Amino acid sequence: MQVISGPVGRESLHFQAPPADQVDSEMSQFLEWFNTNADGDHVLNAGIAHLWFVTIHPFGDGNGRIARAITDMSLARSEHSTQRFYSMSAQIRQERNAYYNILEATQKGTLDITPWLTWFLNCLDNAIKDAHTTLSDVLAKARFWERVAGTPINERQRMMLNRLLDGFEGKLTTSKYAKLAKTLNDTALRDILSLVERRILVRRSAGGRSTSYELAPNVVDRRDRDQRRTAPKDIRGKAFLL
């Protein structure tokens, strides 16, 4: 099994799996290690398991997906929990270009897999940070809706407030509101003014034709904004030689 790119006659060989007659023995060694290895750092073992399996490349297709599943399983083992609020699989897909580059460099290199594990730990760190940001956003929205509970809000207003909470790009104007809510400008203006009267929205400083609106500070807790900027401490990469 080979991974090749480029035009005919000028192909680039990115990866070559072990010969087919070695796959059974390689997989037997891998599975024995994976199912019995209880020593060492479990997080590092997740990175080793991913690299080992995807290098054996036992299937014609789906090796990457299975390797990511093995990674998530290994991390679950390390945490002694079936529930996690981050996804290493999703993060690897998000960083796929860097993933393929470090994977190729490692598979073509020596038995020193320290660079691979360093990348793996950084990727895991990014997955946790992204999960932290997502959870902070979810909690911020929940607290917002708790603060405005009991305030009459129609579906158009609810939709627009959720967009603002999710990070509305640009400035919210009457015309944008009308377009997004699929309604008339007069209706959009009434919706906006109603939210302004209830101190959920406020006018920005610029007026006239450039009048725009944003969430009022009193309904967006400062803690929510601060939490979005806060990330967990970086996971320290550990040197490891296989």
Number of C-alpha atoms within 10 A of each C-alpha: 14 12 10 12 11 9 8 7 6 8 10 12 12 16 17 15 16 15 10 11 8 12 16 12 10 16 16 11 11 15 14 10 12 16 8 8 11 11 7 8 10 17 20 21 20 26 24 20 21 22 23 16 20 20 20 21 24 20 12 8 9 11 17 18 13 16 22 24 15 19 23 20 14 22 23 17 14 16 12 9 10 10 8 12 11 20 18 20 20 12 18 19 14 13 12 12 11 14 18 13 11 17 21 16 16 19 19 12 10 9 10 13 20 16 18 21 25 19 17 24 21 16 21 23 22 22 21 23 18 18 17 20 18 15 16 20 19 15 13 22 18 11 16 20 15 11 15 14 10 8 11 11 15 9 9 17 18 13 14 18 21 14 13 15 16 13 9 13 8 8 14 20 19 23 16 15 22 18 13 13 17 12 13 13 16 12 16 23 16 12 19 24 18 16 20 17 10 14 15 22 21 18 17 15 9 10 9 6 8 13 14 21 19 18 19 17 12 12 16 17 14 11 10 17 13 10 16 15 10 12 15 12 9 13 14 10 16 13 12 14 10 8
